[in-house]
Amino acid sequence: MGQGIFQLKENAEQTVNIEKRQVQEIIPDADFRFSLIILKDGSKHFVCGTMEEVTKELEKTAGNRQ
């Protein structure tokens, strides 16, 4: 299952682990350096990374991580 670890925009020292199956929508912000990830449970995370970077990270599988 794809999942990613993302730095939060508000505090780059904090991270959030998100599985691809949890994601309802990914929305880029105005300058495209950050993305809002909305989960199926209604929670939202504003993370560092473009929409493309976030999508690629979610596509990775646990076996591809080093």
N, C-alpha and C positions, 0 to 999 in steps of 0.2 A: 504494500500500500504506500502511495506517495505521501510524503510529509516534508515539512520544512521548519527550520528554526529561524525566526525573524527578530531583528532588533526593533524595539518600539521607537517611534519617532520622538515621543515625549521624553524618553530616558533611554539613551543608547546602551546603557549598562544592563538594562533588562531585556530579556528575550521571551518570546512566546513560541511554543511548539504547536503547529497546526497540521492536521492531517487533511489531505485533499478531499476526502469524503465529507468533511465537516463544512467545507466552503460553499456558501450560497452564491456569493458575488465578490468580485474584485473591482474596485473603482480607483482609477488613478487620480491624484490630486492635480491642481492647476498647473504646477510646474513639472509634473511627471517624475519627481525624484522620490516620491512616497506613494504608498497605496493604502487604501482602506479595504480591509478584508472583513466581510460580513459573513458570519457563520450561520448555519441553519438553526441554531438555538437562539439566534437574535443578538448574540454578543458581537462587538465590533472591535477591531484592532487596527490602529494606524501605524503602519510599519515602514521601515526604510526599504527602498527598492522600487524600481519601476514595475509597472504591471507585467511586463515581459519577464523581468528578473524573478518576480514572485511566482509567476506561472511555471517557469523553469525549475525553481526550487521545489515546488509542490510535485512536479513530475518525477523527481528523483525518488528512488526506492531506498530502503534501509541498506540493501546490499551494495549500493553505489557509494555510500558514505565512507569516508576514511578518517 
